[in-house]
Amino acid sequence: MGDVVLKCEHLHKNFGKKEILKDVSLELEKGDILGFIGPNGAGKTTTIKLILGLQSITSGTVKINGYDITSNFTNAIRNVGAIVENPDLYMYLTGYENLKLIANLYKGVGKERIDEVVKLVKLENRINDKVSRYSLGMRQRLGIAQAILHKPNLLILDEPTNGLDPEGIKEIRELLKDLAEKEEMAVLISSHNLLELETFCNKICIIKNGKVMETNKIEDVKNIAKSKPGRQKYLPGLWFAPSGRENPLSHLALLDASSPERGSFICADRKMQKAPPERKDFPRPGEDVAQRQKGESGTL
């Protein structure tokens, strides 16, 4: 690590008079996996669209491999692979045919590279099946295969684990770890669920209401949570409730203070010990969060 691949500084985005992003800054180095965490509507997708040049920047800068995305778009985007929201796939074609279509857009991407990527995303046994027969997790892996065909050094994924079962999430997690370790790819992955990302991300950036609340290495965040065992510890926008377990991040919750009736919920242990006194809607002591969520990860 040490080579800066992505650098965003003081990003602001306005839609009319409404300010959506407020001074967002983040940095990603080669081999990093950055978890971009925040509740729905926090500004994650908007930030990603600014990074990719899909929306204009009101103020601030985005540099990819040293190139400014606004003034030198072609060179900046050349080594970037991305999936925004959902992968675009032709359902009536096979997985291999989908990859071949994308390969034709790039110079030097032939059968050998396609076969290499298929093996990397572990679709060898199903690559000649029509995509309409793929599970959601398989489609996500095929989308990632499309995004890395041209050997980018930056991969950006917008909530790729949405709708996946635990096995599908595990497959995506292992794939991204391989890409970071074997291909030295920098990965930015957004999600509203920290619990899904904490086991393989080495950095996190937490955003709420368009503002970055915390940017740090994952180990540093864990140390903060461990620093005063048995006591609540507040950071701006964050609530830690350590209970002496080895994994303090399983007790981390991010609340959307703008909504007094419903709290946007990053992640928590199935049984929270104590709730902040000002939040009556937070899980009560001993309450089973899984039942309260009723299958909707991310909200209470």
Contacts in CASP RR format, 6 or more apart in sequence:
PFRMAT RR
TARGET T0000
AUTHOR 0000-0000-0000
METHOD contacts of the structure
MODEL  1
MGDVVLKCEHLHKNFGKKEILKDVSLELEKGDILGFIGPNGAGKTTTIKL
ILGLQSITSGTVKINGYDITSNFTNAIRNVGAIVENPDLYMYLTGYENLK
LIANLYKGVGKERIDEVVKLVKLENRINDKVSRYSLGMRQRLGIAQAILH
KPNLLILDEPTNGLDPEGIKEIRELLKDLAEKEEMAVLISSHNLLELETF
CNKICIIKNGKVMETNKIEDVKNIAKSKPGRQKYLPGLWFAPSGRENPLS
HLALLDASSPERGSFICADRKMQKAPPERKDFPRPGEDVAQRQKGESGTL
1 29 0 8 1.000
1 30 0 8 1.000
1 31 0 8 1.000
1 32 0 8 1.000
2 29 0 8 1.000
2 30 0 8 1.000
3 29 0 8 1.000
3 30 0 8 1.000
4 27 0 8 1.000
4 28 0 8 1.000
4 29 0 8 1.000
4 66 0 8 1.000
5 28 0 8 1.000
5 29 0 8 1.000
5 30 0 8 1.000
5 32 0 8 1.000
5 64 0 8 1.000
5 65 0 8 1.000
5 153 0 8 1.000
5 154 0 8 1.000
5 186 0 8 1.000
6 26 0 8 1.000
6 27 0 8 1.000
6 28 0 8 1.000
6 51 0 8 1.000
6 62 0 8 1.000
6 63 0 8 1.000
6 64 0 8 1.000
6 154 0 8 1.000
6 186 0 8 1.000
6 188 0 8 1.000
7 26 0 8 1.000
7 27 0 8 1.000
7 28 0 8 1.000
7 61 0 8 1.000
7 62 0 8 1.000
7 63 0 8 1.000
7 66 0 8 1.000
8 24 0 8 1.000
8 25 0 8 1.000
8 26 0 8 1.000
8 27 0 8 1.000
8 47 0 8 1.000
8 50 0 8 1.000
8 51 0 8 1.000
8 61 0 8 1.000
8 62 0 8 1.000
8 63 0 8 1.000
9 25 0 8 1.000
9 60 0 8 1.000
9 61 0 8 1.000
10 23 0 8 1.000
10 24 0 8 1.000
10 25 0 8 1.000
10 59 0 8 1.000
10 60 0 8 1.000
10 61 0 8 1.000
11 21 0 8 1.000
11 23 0 8 1.000
11 24 0 8 1.000
11 25 0 8 1.000
11 47 0 8 1.000
11 50 0 8 1.000
11 57 0 8 1.000
11 59 0 8 1.000
11 60 0 8 1.000
11 61 0 8 1.000
11 62 0 8 1.000
12 19 0 8 1.000
12 21 0 8 1.000
12 22 0 8 1.000
12 23 0 8 1.000
12 24 0 8 1.000
12 57 0 8 1.000
12 58 0 8 1.000
12 59 0 8 1.000
12 60 0 8 1.000
13 19 0 8 1.000
13 20 0 8 1.000
13 21 0 8 1.000
13 46 0 8 1.000
13 50 0 8 1.000
13 55 0 8 1.000
13 57 0 8 1.000
13 58 0 8 1.000
14 20 0 8 1.000
14 58 0 8 1.000
20 43 0 8 1.000
20 46 0 8 1.000
20 210 0 8 1.000
21 43 0 8 1.000
21 46 0 8 1.000
21 47 0 8 1.000
21 50 0 8 1.000
21 58 0 8 1.000
21 210 0 8 1.000
22 209 0 8 1.000
22 210 0 8 1.000
22 211 0 8 1.000
23 211 0 8 1.000
23 212 0 8 1.000
24 47 0 8 1.000
24 207 0 8 1.000
24 210 0 8 1.000
24 211 0 8 1.000
24 212 0 8 1.000
25 212 0 8 1.000
25 215 0 8 1.000
26 34 0 8 1.000
26 36 0 8 1.000
26 205 0 8 1.000
26 212 0 8 1.000
26 215 0 8 1.000
28 34 0 8 1.000
28 154 0 8 1.000
28 186 0 8 1.000
28 188 0 8 1.000
28 203 0 8 1.000
29 186 0 8 1.000
30 153 0 8 1.000
30 184 0 8 1.000
30 185 0 8 1.000
30 186 0 8 1.000
31 180 0 8 1.000
31 181 0 8 1.000
31 184 0 8 1.000
31 185 0 8 1.000
31 186 0 8 1.000
31 187 0 8 1.000
32 180 0 8 1.000
32 186 0 8 1.000
32 187 0 8 1.000
32 202 0 8 1.000
32 203 0 8 1.000
33 176 0 8 1.000
33 177 0 8 1.000
33 180 0 8 1.000
33 186 0 8 1.000
33 187 0 8 1.000
33 189 0 8 1.000
33 200 0 8 1.000
33 201 0 8 1.000
33 202 0 8 1.000
33 203 0 8 1.000
34 186 0 8 1.000
34 187 0 8 1.000
34 188 0 8 1.000
34 189 0 8 1.000
34 201 0 8 1.000
34 202 0 8 1.000
34 203 0 8 1.000
34 204 0 8 1.000
34 205 0 8 1.000
35 188 0 8 1.000
35 189 0 8 1.000
35 190 0 8 1.000
35 191 0 8 1.000
35 197 0 8 1.000
35 201 0 8 1.000
35 203 0 8 1.000
35 204 0 8 1.000
35 205 0 8 1.000
36 44 0 8 1.000
36 47 0 8 1.000
36 48 0 8 1.000
36 188 0 8 1.000
36 189 0 8 1.000
36 190 0 8 1.000
36 191 0 8 1.000
36 204 0 8 1.000
36 205 0 8 1.000
36 207 0 8 1.000
37 190 0 8 1.000
37 191 0 8 1.000
37 192 0 8 1.000
37 193 0 8 1.000
37 194 0 8 1.000
37 197 0 8 1.000
37 204 0 8 1.000
37 205 0 8 1.000
37 206 0 8 1.000
37 207 0 8 1.000
37 254 0 8 1.000
37 266 0 8 1.000
38 44 0 8 1.000
38 190 0 8 1.000
38 191 0 8 1.000
38 192 0 8 1.000
38 206 0 8 1.000
38 207 0 8 1.000
38 208 0 8 1.000
38 254 0 8 1.000
38 264 0 8 1.000
38 266 0 8 1.000
39 192 0 8 1.000
39 208 0 8 1.000
39 254 0 8 1.000
39 256 0 8 1.000
39 263 0 8 1.000
39 264 0 8 1.000
39 265 0 8 1.000
39 266 0 8 1.000
39 298 0 8 1.000
40 192 0 8 1.000
40 264 0 8 1.000
40 298 0 8 1.000
40 299 0 8 1.000
42 192 0 8 1.000
42 207 0 8 1.000
42 208 0 8 1.000
42 209 0 8 1.000
42 210 0 8 1.000
42 264 0 8 1.000
43 207 0 8 1.000
43 210 0 8 1.000
44 158 0 8 1.000
44 159 0 8 1.000
44 190 0 8 1.000
44 207 0 8 1.000
45 84 0 8 1.000
45 85 0 8 1.000
45 158 0 8 1.000
45 190 0 8 1.000
46 55 0 8 1.000
47 207 0 8 1.000
48 82 0 8 1.000
48 84 0 8 1.000
48 156 0 8 1.000
48 158 0 8 1.000
48 188 0 8 1.000
48 190 0 8 1.000
49 55 0 8 1.000
49 84 0 8 1.000
50 57 0 8 1.000
50 62 0 8 1.000
50 69 0 8 1.000
51 62 0 8 1.000
51 64 0 8 1.000
51 69 0 8 1.000
51 156 0 8 1.000
51 188 0 8 1.000
52 69 0 8 1.000
52 77 0 8 1.000
52 80 0 8 1.000
52 82 0 8 1.000
52 84 0 8 1.000
52 156 0 8 1.000
53 62 0 8 1.000
53 69 0 8 1.000
53 70 0 8 1.000
53 73 0 8 1.000
53 77 0 8 1.000
54 84 0 8 1.000
57 69 0 8 1.000
57 70 0 8 1.000
61 68 0 8 1.000
61 70 0 8 1.000
62 68 0 8 1.000
62 69 0 8 1.000
62 70 0 8 1.000
62 76 0 8 1.000
63 69 0 8 1.000
63 76 0 8 1.000
64 76 0 8 1.000
64 77 0 8 1.000
64 79 0 8 1.000
64 80 0 8 1.000
64 154 0 8 1.000
65 75 0 8 1.000
65 76 0 8 1.000
65 79 0 8 1.000
65 153 0 8 1.000
65 154 0 8 1.000
66 76 0 8 1.000
67 75 0 8 1.000
67 76 0 8 1.000
68 76 0 8 1.000
69 76 0 8 1.000
69 77 0 8 1.000
79 150 0 8 1.000
79 151 0 8 1.000
79 152 0 8 1.000
79 153 0 8 1.000
79 154 0 8 1.000
80 152 0 8 1.000
80 154 0 8 1.000
80 155 0 8 1.000
80 156 0 8 1.000
81 147 0 8 1.000
81 148 0 8 1.000
81 150 0 8 1.000
81 152 0 8 1.000
81 154 0 8 1.000
81 155 0 8 1.000
81 156 0 8 1.000
82 147 0 8 1.000
82 155 0 8 1.000
82 156 0 8 1.000
82 157 0 8 1.000
82 158 0 8 1.000
83 140 0 8 1.000
83 143 0 8 1.000
83 144 0 8 1.000
83 147 0 8 1.000
83 156 0 8 1.000
83 157 0 8 1.000
83 158 0 8 1.000
83 160 0 8 1.000
84 156 0 8 1.000
84 158 0 8 1.000
85 158 0 8 1.000
85 159 0 8 1.000
87 139 0 8 1.000
87 140 0 8 1.000
87 142 0 8 1.000
87 143 0 8 1.000
87 144 0 8 1.000
87 146 0 8 1.000
87 147 0 8 1.000
89 95 0 8 1.000
89 98 0 8 1.000
89 131 0 8 1.000
89 139 0 8 1.000
89 142 0 8 1.000
89 143 0 8 1.000
89 146 0 8 1.000
90 97 0 8 1.000
90 98 0 8 1.000
90 101 0 8 1.000
90 131 0 8 1.000
91 130 0 8 1.000
91 131 0 8 1.000
91 132 0 8 1.000
92 130 0 8 1.000
92 131 0 8 1.000
92 132 0 8 1.000
93 101 0 8 1.000
93 130 0 8 1.000
93 131 0 8 1.000
94 127 0 8 1.000
94 128 0 8 1.000
94 129 0 8 1.000
94 130 0 8 1.000
94 131 0 8 1.000
95 123 0 8 1.000
95 126 0 8 1.000
95 127 0 8 1.000
95 128 0 8 1.000
95 129 0 8 1.000
95 130 0 8 1.000
95 131 0 8 1.000
95 134 0 8 1.000
95 142 0 8 1.000
96 114 0 8 1.000
96 118 0 8 1.000
96 127 0 8 1.000
96 128 0 8 1.000
98 131 0 8 1.000
98 142 0 8 1.000
98 146 0 8 1.000
99 114 0 8 1.000
99 117 0 8 1.000
99 118 0 8 1.000
99 127 0 8 1.000
99 142 0 8 1.000
99 145 0 8 1.000
99 146 0 8 1.000
99 149 0 8 1.000
100 114 0 8 1.000
102 146 0 8 1.000
102 149 0 8 1.000
103 109 0 8 1.000
103 110 0 8 1.000
103 113 0 8 1.000
103 114 0 8 1.000
103 149 0 8 1.000
106 149 0 8 1.000
106 150 0 8 1.000
109 149 0 8 1.000
109 150 0 8 1.000
113 149 0 8 1.000
113 151 0 8 1.000
114 149 0 8 1.000
117 145 0 8 1.000
117 148 0 8 1.000
117 149 0 8 1.000
118 124 0 8 1.000
118 127 0 8 1.000
118 145 0 8 1.000
120 145 0 8 1.000
120 148 0 8 1.000
120 175 0 8 1.000
120 178 0 8 1.000
120 179 0 8 1.000
121 141 0 8 1.000
121 142 0 8 1.000
121 144 0 8 1.000
121 145 0 8 1.000
121 175 0 8 1.000
122 141 0 8 1.000
122 171 0 8 1.000
122 175 0 8 1.000
123 138 0 8 1.000
123 141 0 8 1.000
123 142 0 8 1.000
123 145 0 8 1.000
126 133 0 8 1.000
126 134 0 8 1.000
126 138 0 8 1.000
131 139 0 8 1.000
131 142 0 8 1.000
134 142 0 8 1.000
136 163 0 8 1.000
136 164 0 8 1.000
137 164 0 8 1.000
137 168 0 8 1.000
137 171 0 8 1.000
137 172 0 8 1.000
140 160 0 8 1.000
140 161 0 8 1.000
140 164 0 8 1.000
140 168 0 8 1.000
140 172 0 8 1.000
141 171 0 8 1.000
141 172 0 8 1.000
141 175 0 8 1.000
144 155 0 8 1.000
144 157 0 8 1.000
144 160 0 8 1.000
144 172 0 8 1.000
144 175 0 8 1.000
147 155 0 8 1.000
147 157 0 8 1.000
148 155 0 8 1.000
148 179 0 8 1.000
148 183 0 8 1.000
148 185 0 8 1.000
151 183 0 8 1.000
152 185 0 8 1.000
153 184 0 8 1.000
153 185 0 8 1.000
153 186 0 8 1.000
154 185 0 8 1.000
154 186 0 8 1.000
154 187 0 8 1.000
154 188 0 8 1.000
155 176 0 8 1.000
155 179 0 8 1.000
155 185 0 8 1.000
155 186 0 8 1.000
155 187 0 8 1.000
155 188 0 8 1.000
156 187 0 8 1.000
156 188 0 8 1.000
156 189 0 8 1.000
157 176 0 8 1.000
157 187 0 8 1.000
157 188 0 8 1.000
157 189 0 8 1.000
157 190 0 8 1.000
158 190 0 8 1.000
159 190 0 8 1.000
159 191 0 8 1.000
159 192 0 8 1.000
160 172 0 8 1.000
160 189 0 8 1.000
161 168 0 8 1.000
161 169 0 8 1.000
161 172 0 8 1.000
161 191 0 8 1.000
161 193 0 8 1.000
161 196 0 8 1.000
164 172 0 8 1.000
169 196 0 8 1.000
173 196 0 8 1.000
173 199 0 8 1.000
173 200 0 8 1.000
176 187 0 8 1.000
176 189 0 8 1.000
176 200 0 8 1.000
177 200 0 8 1.000
179 185 0 8 1.000
179 187 0 8 1.000
180 186 0 8 1.000
180 187 0 8 1.000
189 197 0 8 1.000
189 201 0 8 1.000
191 197 0 8 1.000
192 264 0 8 1.000
192 266 0 8 1.000
192 297 0 8 1.000
192 298 0 8 1.000
193 266 0 8 1.000
193 267 0 8 1.000
193 297 0 8 1.000
193 298 0 8 1.000
194 204 0 8 1.000
194 249 0 8 1.000
194 252 0 8 1.000
194 254 0 8 1.000
194 266 0 8 1.000
194 267 0 8 1.000
195 249 0 8 1.000
195 250 0 8 1.000
195 266 0 8 1.000
195 267 0 8 1.000
196 267 0 8 1.000
197 204 0 8 1.000
198 204 0 8 1.000
198 218 0 8 1.000
198 247 0 8 1.000
198 249 0 8 1.000
198 250 0 8 1.000
201 218 0 8 1.000
202 217 0 8 1.000
202 218 0 8 1.000
202 219 0 8 1.000
203 215 0 8 1.000
203 216 0 8 1.000
203 217 0 8 1.000
203 218 0 8 1.000
204 214 0 8 1.000
204 215 0 8 1.000
204 216 0 8 1.000
204 218 0 8 1.000
204 221 0 8 1.000
205 212 0 8 1.000
205 214 0 8 1.000
205 215 0 8 1.000
206 212 0 8 1.000
206 213 0 8 1.000
206 214 0 8 1.000
206 215 0 8 1.000
206 237 0 8 1.000
206 238 0 8 1.000
206 254 0 8 1.000
206 266 0 8 1.000
207 213 0 8 1.000
208 237 0 8 1.000
208 254 0 8 1.000
208 256 0 8 1.000
209 256 0 8 1.000
209 258 0 8 1.000
213 235 0 8 1.000
213 236 0 8 1.000
213 237 0 8 1.000
213 238 0 8 1.000
213 254 0 8 1.000
214 221 0 8 1.000
214 235 0 8 1.000
214 236 0 8 1.000
214 237 0 8 1.000
214 238 0 8 1.000
218 249 0 8 1.000
221 249 0 8 1.000
221 252 0 8 1.000
222 248 0 8 1.000
222 249 0 8 1.000
224 233 0 8 1.000
224 235 0 8 1.000
224 240 0 8 1.000
225 233 0 8 1.000
225 240 0 8 1.000
225 242 0 8 1.000
225 248 0 8 1.000
225 249 0 8 1.000
225 251 0 8 1.000
225 252 0 8 1.000
226 242 0 8 1.000
226 248 0 8 1.000
227 233 0 8 1.000
228 242 0 8 1.000
229 242 0 8 1.000
229 244 0 8 1.000
230 242 0 8 1.000
230 243 0 8 1.000
230 244 0 8 1.000
231 242 0 8 1.000
232 239 0 8 1.000
232 240 0 8 1.000
232 241 0 8 1.000
232 274 0 8 1.000
232 276 0 8 1.000
233 240 0 8 1.000
233 242 0 8 1.000
234 240 0 8 1.000
237 254 0 8 1.000
237 255 0 8 1.000
237 257 0 8 1.000
238 252 0 8 1.000
238 253 0 8 1.000
238 254 0 8 1.000
239 252 0 8 1.000
239 253 0 8 1.000
239 254 0 8 1.000
239 255 0 8 1.000
239 276 0 8 1.000
240 248 0 8 1.000
240 251 0 8 1.000
240 252 0 8 1.000
241 251 0 8 1.000
241 253 0 8 1.000
241 269 0 8 1.000
241 272 0 8 1.000
241 273 0 8 1.000
241 274 0 8 1.000
242 248 0 8 1.000
242 251 0 8 1.000
243 251 0 8 1.000
243 269 0 8 1.000
243 273 0 8 1.000
245 251 0 8 1.000
245 269 0 8 1.000
249 267 0 8 1.000
250 267 0 8 1.000
250 268 0 8 1.000
250 269 0 8 1.000
251 268 0 8 1.000
251 269 0 8 1.000
251 272 0 8 1.000
251 273 0 8 1.000
252 266 0 8 1.000
252 267 0 8 1.000
252 268 0 8 1.000
253 265 0 8 1.000
253 266 0 8 1.000
253 267 0 8 1.000
253 268 0 8 1.000
253 272 0 8 1.000
253 282 0 8 1.000
254 264 0 8 1.000
254 265 0 8 1.000
254 266 0 8 1.000
255 263 0 8 1.000
255 264 0 8 1.000
255 265 0 8 1.000
255 276 0 8 1.000
255 279 0 8 1.000
255 282 0 8 1.000
256 262 0 8 1.000
256 263 0 8 1.000
256 264 0 8 1.000
261 281 0 8 1.000
262 281 0 8 1.000
262 299 0 8 1.000
262 300 0 8 1.000
263 279 0 8 1.000
263 281 0 8 1.000
263 282 0 8 1.000
263 299 0 8 1.000
263 300 0 8 1.000
264 298 0 8 1.000
264 299 0 8 1.000
264 300 0 8 1.000
265 293 0 8 1.000
265 298 0 8 1.000
265 299 0 8 1.000
265 300 0 8 1.000
266 298 0 8 1.000
268 283 0 8 1.000
268 289 0 8 1.000
269 289 0 8 1.000
270 288 0 8 1.000
270 289 0 8 1.000
270 290 0 8 1.000
271 283 0 8 1.000
271 285 0 8 1.000
271 286 0 8 1.000
271 287 0 8 1.000
271 288 0 8 1.000
271 289 0 8 1.000
272 282 0 8 1.000
272 283 0 8 1.000
272 284 0 8 1.000
272 285 0 8 1.000
272 286 0 8 1.000
272 287 0 8 1.000
272 289 0 8 1.000
273 285 0 8 1.000
273 286 0 8 1.000
274 285 0 8 1.000
275 282 0 8 1.000
275 283 0 8 1.000
275 284 0 8 1.000
275 285 0 8 1.000
276 282 0 8 1.000
281 300 0 8 1.000
282 300 0 8 1.000
283 289 0 8 1.000
283 292 0 8 1.000
283 300 0 8 1.000
292 300 0 8 1.000
293 299 0 8 1.000
293 300 0 8 1.000
END
